[in-house]
Amino acid sequence: MKHIHLLFILLSVTLLAEYSAAAPDGETIITFTSGDSDSKGQQVSAYAGQFVVTENRSAESSRKIKLHYVRFPSTSQNPGPPIVYLAGGPGGSGISTAENRRYGLFMALREVADVIALDQRGTGQSNDLPHCESNQFLPQDQAIDDDAYIRLNQVALAECLTYWQQKGVDLKAYNTLESVNDLDDLRQHLGAEKISLWGISYGSHLALAAIKTRPQILHKVMIASAEGLAQTIKYPARTDAYFQRLNSYLNSHKEDPFDYLKLMRQVHQQLDQQPMRLEWQNDQQQTIRYHLQSRDMKQLASAMISDPGRAQQLLQLYHALQAGIHMPVQNIIQRYMSPEQPIGFHPMSTAMDLASGISPERLKIIEEQSQSSLLGGYLNFSLYFTKLAEQHHLDLDESFRSLPVSDIPTLLISGTLDGRTYIESQLEATDGLSNRQTIKVINGGHNLFKSSPLVIKNMLLFMQDQVITDPVINTNPLGFTPD
């Protein structure tokens, strides 16, 4: 057995060495270790690489930046065009995603082609931009209304835009169109005639922009939880419709239905009438005081409604607050918010959202819907920065946001309980793709690649030019059994 094991190792090294002979310049063999709970500790040989792009292709004096990736070589004897993974966010790291929760998906897709985990410009190993901390702080001695809170954040972002300018950061270089051009540079670096794209959330936004502006470099596209080119800021009415679907699912196992939306509105009203004063000691033994208000719960909801499991946890927080129990929410604020710290922004994610922007017509509708919707404008906080984007000439304009039209084979995977990108919006965003196939995951959330084994099964079928067998996949993420 030992001889067989040694032979296997030697064969693997030989195959990698042969593959490396045709590999792009500068790649190095690495041992890539999974941190995914489903495959923790598993290892695979891969290639770490980098390529150089112009930061701002519209500026003659623009600097060059290095973008990093990890390439997992295909296990096929006849691999197709490389598959490039596009992380969401914006701001997510493709390499980190491959290392952690989607490791198994990267390994599975190697049956088809090389799979590339890319750190987009300004993310992960491809980030050399400074985080900005403004001079603005949330007051600890009193509650403030929403208008004052929004103005405080607008002043903080204005300060950060000035700070980045002083530091020589070219924010105009951080938009989706520049990232599309990076994909073309990556294709050339890999020596590939075409590439396939695999993206989720903002990654689908980037993929749709590539379909629209660089169709000649694309073989196939797989997108999940799609965010259309005009959909960076979501319709609040569709958020409310999502909550109705969630409410129905949560009541599917109950003989006596419970109105979760009513619960949320009651807690919001309760906090509007009397903010809840929280107090704790931070790691530096400073006393931190915070006034919990309805907007805090709306922001927390915006972060937690992506998937049914987290949404259920969110509603448990609402139940606790209604009963006067504040510690579960306080623990989250202590861990993730650090309200004693100055208001800060990450340059890449900020610039990308501001650049994708919003039309005046859509902005007017969203402002109107925000007045009565459950979460108001807090699902889309960049809504309040549109004027700053215009002042700093960051918006890509309506030509960018128009619907992509293409016959590139595209697979769209959507979940009916996605609380971030809504299923009806996803269908609208891809309506111009004549060669589109769809998979609807019933009760699936935003992160639905692992919601069912049938998802990756059908992704492989799509990439292998075979018929998709499961256009509708039924899931029950919370394991409910109807009464």
Secondary structure per residue as TSV (DSSP state, phi and psi in degrees):
chain	resnum	aa	ss	phi	psi
A	1	M	-	360.0	-39.8
A	2	K	H	-61.5	-39.6
A	3	H	H	-65.4	-39.3
A	4	I	H	-64.3	-42.9
A	5	H	H	-63.0	-42.2
A	6	L	H	-65.5	-40.0
A	7	L	H	-61.9	-39.4
A	8	F	H	-63.2	-43.4
A	9	I	H	-63.2	-45.1
A	10	L	H	-64.0	-39.7
A	11	L	H	-63.7	-41.3
A	12	S	H	-63.0	-43.9
A	13	V	H	-64.1	-41.3
A	14	T	H	-62.6	-45.2
A	15	L	H	-61.2	-41.5
A	16	L	H	-65.0	-39.1
A	17	A	H	-65.0	-40.5
A	18	E	H	-64.9	-41.8
A	19	Y	H	-63.7	-38.7
A	20	S	H	-65.0	-25.1
A	21	A	H	-62.3	-30.5
A	22	A	T	-103.1	8.7
A	23	A	S	-75.3	157.1
A	24	P	-	-59.5	154.7
A	25	D	T	-59.4	140.1
A	26	G	T	86.7	-3.5
A	27	E	-	-74.4	145.5
A	28	T	E	-127.0	144.4
A	29	I	E	-74.5	131.8
A	30	I	E	-130.8	161.1
A	31	T	E	-100.4	116.0
A	32	F	E	-99.7	124.8
A	33	T	E	-110.7	131.0
A	34	S	-	-76.3	136.6
A	35	G	-	-109.5	4.4
A	36	D	-	-67.3	136.1
A	37	S	T	-60.2	-26.9
A	38	D	T	-77.8	-18.8
A	39	S	T	-144.4	29.3
A	40	K	T	-55.6	129.1
A	41	G	T	91.6	-14.0
A	42	Q	-	-63.7	145.3
A	43	Q	E	-127.3	150.5
A	44	V	E	-147.0	145.9
A	45	S	E	-79.0	135.2
A	46	A	E	-146.3	-177.5
A	47	Y	E	-121.9	129.6
A	48	A	E	-96.0	130.1
A	49	G	E	-139.4	171.5
A	50	Q	E	-151.7	155.4
A	51	F	E	-143.6	158.6
A	52	V	E	-106.7	134.3
A	53	V	E	-130.1	160.9
A	54	T	E	-78.8	130.8
A	55	E	S	-63.4	-51.0
A	56	N	-	-125.2	103.4
A	57	R	T	-71.0	-9.3
A	58	S	T	-92.3	-6.0
A	59	A	-	-114.6	122.6
A	60	E	T	-60.8	-35.8
A	61	S	T	-93.9	14.6
A	62	S	-	-64.7	146.5
A	63	R	-	-77.7	168.0
A	64	K	E	-98.5	142.8
A	65	I	E	-128.5	153.9
A	66	K	E	-100.7	131.6
A	67	L	E	-111.1	135.9
A	68	H	E	-108.0	152.0
A	69	Y	E	-152.2	165.4
A	70	V	E	-122.8	131.8
A	71	R	E	-110.5	124.2
A	72	F	E	-100.1	110.9
A	73	P	-	-66.1	146.6
A	74	S	-	-66.9	148.4
A	75	T	-	-93.0	0.1
A	76	S	-	-83.4	145.7
A	77	Q	S	-76.0	-17.0
A	78	N	S	-135.0	70.3
A	79	P	-	-69.3	148.9
A	80	G	E	-84.9	-171.4
A	81	P	E	-58.1	146.2
A	82	P	E	-55.9	144.6
A	83	I	E	-102.2	120.8
A	84	V	E	-104.4	122.9
A	85	Y	E	-85.0	131.8
A	86	L	E	-115.4	110.1
A	87	A	-	-72.6	160.3
A	88	G	-	-88.3	-163.9
A	89	G	T	133.3	-99.1
A	90	P	T	-65.8	150.2
A	91	G	T	125.4	-8.4
A	92	G	-	-73.3	152.3
A	93	S	-	-98.7	123.8
A	94	G	H	-66.2	-38.5
A	95	I	H	-65.3	-43.7
A	96	S	H	-63.7	-38.5
A	97	T	H	-62.3	-42.5
A	98	A	H	-64.9	-34.4
A	99	E	H	-72.8	-29.9
A	100	N	T	-110.1	-110.5
A	101	R	T	-69.9	-15.2
A	102	R	T	-117.6	21.6
A	103	Y	H	-54.0	-47.5
A	104	G	H	-61.8	-33.4
A	105	L	H	-67.9	-42.2
A	106	F	H	-60.2	-43.0
A	107	M	H	-65.1	-40.5
A	108	A	H	-64.6	-41.1
A	109	L	H	-71.6	-10.7
A	110	R	T	-64.5	-17.8
A	111	E	T	-60.5	-22.8
A	112	V	T	-101.3	-43.3
A	113	A	E	-167.2	174.6
A	114	D	E	-59.3	142.9
A	115	V	E	-118.2	126.8
A	116	I	E	-108.6	121.4
A	117	A	E	-94.5	106.7
A	118	L	E	-101.2	132.8
A	119	D	-	-92.2	105.9
A	120	Q	-	-61.3	162.6
A	121	R	T	-52.4	134.0
A	122	G	T	80.4	9.1
A	123	T	S	-127.9	153.7
A	124	G	G	47.4	-128.6
A	125	Q	G	-72.7	-10.3
A	126	S	G	-97.2	17.0
A	127	N	-	-111.2	122.8
A	128	D	-	-128.4	22.4
A	129	L	-	-91.8	143.0
A	130	P	-	-80.9	133.4
A	131	H	-	-66.4	146.2
A	132	C	E	-111.1	130.9
A	133	E	E	-112.2	121.6
A	134	S	-	-78.9	-175.4
A	135	N	S	-97.8	12.9
A	136	Q	-	-102.4	134.9
A	137	F	-	-127.3	149.7
A	138	L	-	-74.0	136.0
A	139	P	-	-67.1	140.9
A	140	Q	S	-99.0	-12.5
A	141	D	S	-94.6	-8.2
A	142	Q	S	-160.1	159.0
A	143	A	-	-79.3	153.7
A	144	I	-	-129.2	149.5
A	145	D	-	-77.0	172.1
A	146	D	H	-62.9	-39.5
A	147	D	H	-61.3	-42.9
A	148	A	H	-66.6	-37.7
A	149	Y	H	-64.3	-44.0
A	150	I	H	-64.4	-44.7
A	151	R	H	-61.0	-39.4
A	152	L	H	-60.4	-43.2
A	153	N	H	-70.5	-34.1
A	154	Q	H	-66.4	-42.0
A	155	V	H	-63.1	-41.9
A	156	A	H	-61.7	-43.9
A	157	L	H	-67.2	-39.4
A	158	A	H	-58.6	-41.4
A	159	E	H	-62.7	-40.8
A	160	C	H	-69.1	-36.5
A	161	L	H	-61.6	-39.7
A	162	T	H	-67.3	-42.4
A	163	Y	H	-59.3	-47.4
A	164	W	H	-64.4	-38.5
A	165	Q	H	-61.1	-43.5
A	166	Q	H	-65.4	-30.3
A	167	K	T	-84.7	2.0
A	168	G	T	79.4	16.6
A	169	V	-	-79.9	124.2
A	170	D	-	-92.6	89.5
A	171	L	G	-64.1	-23.9
A	172	K	G	-67.6	-12.0
A	173	A	G	-87.0	-7.2
A	174	Y	-	-110.6	82.0
A	175	N	S	-145.5	168.4
A	176	T	H	-65.8	-33.3
A	177	L	H	-67.5	-38.0
A	178	E	H	-64.1	-37.4
A	179	S	H	-67.3	-33.3
A	180	V	H	-61.5	-44.2
A	181	N	H	-62.6	-34.0
A	182	D	H	-61.4	-38.1
A	183	L	H	-62.7	-38.3
A	184	D	H	-66.4	-40.4
A	185	D	H	-63.4	-38.9
A	186	L	H	-63.6	-43.3
A	187	R	H	-56.1	-47.2
A	188	Q	H	-64.8	-40.0
A	189	H	H	-61.0	-37.5
A	190	L	H	-77.5	-11.3
A	191	G	T	72.7	29.4
A	192	A	-	-103.6	142.2
A	193	E	S	-70.2	-39.5
A	194	K	-	-141.2	163.8
A	195	I	E	-130.2	157.9
A	196	S	E	-104.9	152.1
A	197	L	E	-116.9	144.7
A	198	W	E	-136.9	108.9
A	199	G	E	-137.2	157.8
A	200	I	E	-135.7	142.1
A	201	S	T	56.5	-121.1
A	202	Y	H	-57.9	-31.9
A	203	G	H	-58.8	-32.4
A	204	S	H	-72.2	-34.6
A	205	H	H	-57.8	-47.1
A	206	L	H	-64.4	-41.2
A	207	A	H	-64.0	-40.8
A	208	L	H	-64.5	-36.9
A	209	A	H	-66.0	-35.9
A	210	A	H	-68.2	-41.1
A	211	I	H	-57.2	-40.2
A	212	K	H	-75.0	-38.9
A	213	T	H	-109.2	-18.3
A	214	R	-	-134.9	49.3
A	215	P	G	-61.6	-27.5
A	216	Q	G	-68.3	-17.1
A	217	I	G	-98.3	0.9
A	218	L	E	-106.6	137.0
A	219	H	E	-95.6	-60.7
A	220	K	E	-143.6	162.5
A	221	V	E	-137.0	132.3
A	222	M	E	-120.9	123.1
A	223	I	E	-131.2	144.8
A	224	A	E	-129.4	148.6
A	225	S	S	50.5	56.3
A	226	A	-	-68.9	137.0
A	227	E	-	-113.7	111.5
A	228	G	-	-65.4	165.1
A	229	L	T	-65.9	-21.1
A	230	A	T	-106.9	13.5
A	231	Q	-	-116.7	21.8
A	232	T	S	-57.6	-39.7
A	233	I	S	-104.6	121.7
A	234	K	-	-89.9	155.7
A	235	Y	-	-73.0	121.0
A	236	P	H	-59.0	-32.0
A	237	A	H	-63.2	-31.6
A	238	R	H	-76.3	-27.8
A	239	T	H	-63.6	-43.2
A	240	D	H	-62.9	-38.5
A	241	A	H	-64.8	-37.1
A	242	Y	H	-60.4	-44.6
A	243	F	H	-62.4	-33.6
A	244	Q	H	-64.5	-41.6
A	245	R	H	-65.1	-42.6
A	246	L	H	-61.7	-43.1
A	247	N	H	-59.5	-42.1
A	248	S	H	-64.4	-42.0
A	249	Y	H	-65.3	-44.3
A	250	L	H	-65.7	-24.2
A	251	N	T	-94.5	0.2
A	252	S	T	-66.7	-16.7
A	253	H	T	-110.8	9.4
A	254	K	-	-110.3	138.2
A	255	E	S	-75.3	-35.7
A	256	D	S	-113.1	102.0
A	257	P	-	-60.6	148.9
A	258	F	-	-116.5	138.8
A	259	D	-	-92.4	94.2
A	260	Y	H	-70.5	-31.9
A	261	L	H	-66.4	-38.7
A	262	K	H	-62.9	-41.5
A	263	L	H	-56.6	-47.6
A	264	M	H	-62.7	-44.2
A	265	R	H	-65.6	-36.4
A	266	Q	H	-65.2	-42.7
A	267	V	H	-66.7	-40.4
A	268	H	H	-58.8	-45.9
A	269	Q	H	-63.9	-41.3
A	270	Q	H	-59.2	-43.9
A	271	L	H	-74.8	-28.6
A	272	D	H	-66.4	-40.3
A	273	Q	H	-73.9	-36.9
A	274	Q	S	-148.0	93.6
A	275	P	-	-55.0	147.7
A	276	M	E	-95.6	120.4
A	277	R	E	-83.8	121.2
A	278	L	E	-110.8	152.3
A	279	E	E	-151.5	137.7
A	280	W	E	-159.1	171.8
A	281	Q	E	-102.9	129.9
A	282	N	-	-86.2	-174.7
A	283	D	T	-64.3	-23.0
A	284	Q	T	-92.5	12.6
A	285	Q	-	61.8	27.9
A	286	Q	-	-87.6	143.8
A	287	T	E	-82.5	120.0
A	288	I	E	-107.4	129.3
A	289	R	E	-116.9	137.5
A	290	Y	E	-144.7	138.3
A	291	H	E	-103.9	108.0
A	292	L	E	-74.3	124.8
A	293	Q	-	-125.5	172.8
A	294	S	H	-60.4	-34.2
A	295	R	H	-63.8	-29.9
A	296	D	H	-63.1	-41.4
A	297	M	H	-70.5	-34.4
A	298	K	H	-66.5	-39.9
A	299	Q	H	-68.4	-40.7
A	300	L	H	-63.4	-41.1
A	301	A	H	-61.6	-42.2
A	302	S	H	-59.0	-32.9
A	303	A	H	-83.4	-21.8
A	304	M	H	-109.0	-3.7
A	305	I	T	-90.9	6.9
A	306	S	T	-59.4	-39.0
A	307	D	S	-132.0	152.1
A	308	P	H	-57.2	-39.3
A	309	G	H	-62.1	-44.8
A	310	R	H	-71.1	-33.7
A	311	A	H	-63.6	-38.6
A	312	Q	H	-63.4	-40.7
A	313	Q	H	-62.6	-39.2
A	314	L	H	-58.9	-45.7
A	315	L	H	-66.2	-28.8
A	316	Q	H	-64.4	-35.8
A	317	L	H	-64.5	-40.4
A	318	Y	H	-63.2	-43.5
A	319	H	H	-57.6	-43.8
A	320	A	H	-62.8	-44.4
A	321	L	H	-64.3	-40.0
A	322	Q	H	-61.2	-30.7
A	323	A	T	-88.2	3.8
A	324	G	T	82.6	14.6
A	325	I	-	-99.0	115.6
A	326	H	-	-106.4	-15.3
A	327	M	H	-60.5	-40.4
A	328	P	H	-58.3	-43.1
A	329	V	H	-69.5	-41.2
A	330	Q	H	-60.0	-39.6
A	331	N	H	-60.8	-38.8
A	332	I	H	-68.0	-43.7
A	333	I	H	-62.2	-43.0
A	334	Q	H	-60.6	-41.2
A	335	R	H	-77.1	-38.3
A	336	Y	H	-112.9	-20.0
A	337	M	T	-104.4	-34.9
A	338	S	-	45.2	65.3
A	339	P	T	-65.9	-12.0
A	340	E	T	-78.8	-11.9
A	341	Q	S	-84.8	155.0
A	342	P	-	-65.4	154.9
A	343	I	-	-66.6	128.8
A	344	G	E	-134.2	167.1
A	345	F	E	-142.9	146.6
A	346	H	-	-92.8	131.1
A	347	P	H	-64.3	-44.0
A	348	M	H	-64.8	-53.4
A	349	S	H	-64.2	-37.1
A	350	T	H	-64.4	-50.0
A	351	A	H	-65.6	-39.4
A	352	M	H	-61.4	-46.6
A	353	D	H	-65.9	-41.5
A	354	L	H	-64.7	-36.2
A	355	A	H	-69.9	-41.2
A	356	S	H	-66.8	-36.0
A	357	G	-	61.3	-157.2
A	358	I	-	-158.3	147.5
A	359	S	-	-79.0	155.0
A	360	P	H	-58.5	-36.3
A	361	E	H	-67.2	-46.1
A	362	R	H	-66.1	-39.0
A	363	L	H	-59.1	-42.7
A	364	K	H	-63.4	-43.5
A	365	I	H	-63.0	-44.0
A	366	I	H	-67.0	-39.5
A	367	E	H	-61.7	-39.6
A	368	E	H	-67.4	-45.7
A	369	Q	H	-66.1	-31.1
A	370	S	H	-64.2	-24.6
A	371	Q	T	-63.5	-32.8
A	372	S	T	-119.6	-4.2
A	373	S	S	-75.8	161.7
A	374	L	S	-61.5	-39.9
A	375	L	S	-105.7	1.7
A	376	G	T	58.8	-134.9
A	377	G	T	-94.6	8.4
A	378	Y	G	-80.4	-13.3
A	379	L	G	-72.0	-23.1
A	380	N	G	-129.1	63.5
A	381	F	G	-66.8	-21.8
A	382	S	G	-65.0	-12.5
A	383	L	G	-50.8	-36.0
A	384	Y	G	-86.3	2.5
A	385	F	G	-113.6	10.4
A	386	T	H	-63.2	-37.4
A	387	K	H	-66.8	-38.1
A	388	L	H	-63.6	-38.3
A	389	A	H	-62.3	-40.7
A	390	E	H	-67.2	-43.0
A	391	Q	H	-61.9	-33.8
A	392	H	T	-98.6	11.2
A	393	H	T	55.0	45.1
A	394	L	-	-98.0	-22.4
A	395	D	-	-67.5	135.8
A	396	L	-	-82.8	-7.3
A	397	D	-	77.4	178.1
A	398	E	H	-67.7	-26.7
A	399	S	H	-62.9	-34.3
A	400	F	H	-68.3	-39.8
A	401	R	H	-82.7	-5.1
A	402	S	S	-67.0	156.4
A	403	L	-	-66.2	131.6
A	404	P	-	-71.9	140.7
A	405	V	-	-125.2	123.5
A	406	S	B	-164.6	160.4
A	407	D	-	-111.7	16.2
A	408	I	S	-63.9	131.7
A	409	P	-	-58.0	121.1
A	410	T	E	-133.3	134.9
A	411	L	E	-110.9	122.9
A	412	L	E	-108.9	124.9
A	413	I	E	-115.8	121.5
A	414	S	E	-130.1	147.0
A	415	G	E	-110.6	139.3
A	416	T	T	-72.8	-19.0
A	417	L	T	-114.2	35.8
A	418	D	-	-78.1	116.3
A	419	G	S	-90.3	2.8
A	420	R	S	-111.9	-45.5
A	421	T	S	-124.7	114.1
A	422	Y	-	-85.4	146.5
A	423	I	H	-60.8	-38.3
A	424	E	H	-67.7	-34.3
A	425	S	H	-68.6	-37.0
A	426	Q	H	-64.6	-40.6
A	427	L	H	-65.8	-38.1
A	428	E	H	-65.7	-40.9
A	429	A	H	-65.2	-25.2
A	430	T	T	-112.4	15.2
A	431	D	T	-65.1	-24.5
A	432	G	T	-85.5	4.1
A	433	L	B	-96.0	100.6
A	434	S	T	-70.5	-20.6
A	435	N	T	-107.4	36.7
A	436	R	E	-87.6	135.8
A	437	Q	E	-117.0	149.8
A	438	T	E	-126.7	147.9
A	439	I	E	-126.0	121.8
A	440	K	E	-102.2	122.0
A	441	V	E	-100.0	104.8
A	442	I	E	-65.5	125.6
A	443	N	T	69.5	10.6
A	444	G	-	-78.4	148.9
A	445	G	-	-99.2	-151.2
A	446	H	S	-76.4	-41.2
A	447	N	S	-97.9	84.1
A	448	L	-	-111.8	5.5
A	449	F	T	-60.6	-33.1
A	450	K	T	-106.4	16.5
A	451	S	S	-70.4	-22.8
A	452	S	-	-159.6	143.4
A	453	P	H	-59.6	-20.3
A	454	L	H	-69.7	-20.7
A	455	V	H	-66.1	-55.1
A	456	I	H	-66.7	-32.9
A	457	K	H	-56.7	-47.3
A	458	N	H	-76.8	-27.3
A	459	M	H	-61.8	-43.5
A	460	L	H	-65.6	-41.0
A	461	L	H	-59.5	-43.9
A	462	F	H	-60.9	-45.7
A	463	M	H	-69.8	-23.5
A	464	Q	T	-96.1	14.9
A	465	D	T	61.5	31.3
A	466	Q	-	-107.8	165.6
A	467	V	-	-73.9	131.7
A	468	I	-	-68.6	129.4
A	469	T	S	-97.5	-13.5
A	470	D	-	-134.0	73.2
A	471	P	S	-67.1	-20.5
A	472	V	E	-126.1	124.5
A	473	I	E	-119.5	122.4
A	474	N	E	-92.0	128.8
A	475	T	-	-130.5	160.6
A	476	N	-	-138.0	75.6
A	477	P	T	-60.3	-27.3
A	478	L	T	-99.7	3.3
A	479	G	-	66.6	29.7
A	480	F	-	-70.9	142.4
A	481	T	-	-118.9	117.7
A	482	P	-	-56.1	140.3
A	483	D	-	-68.9	360.0
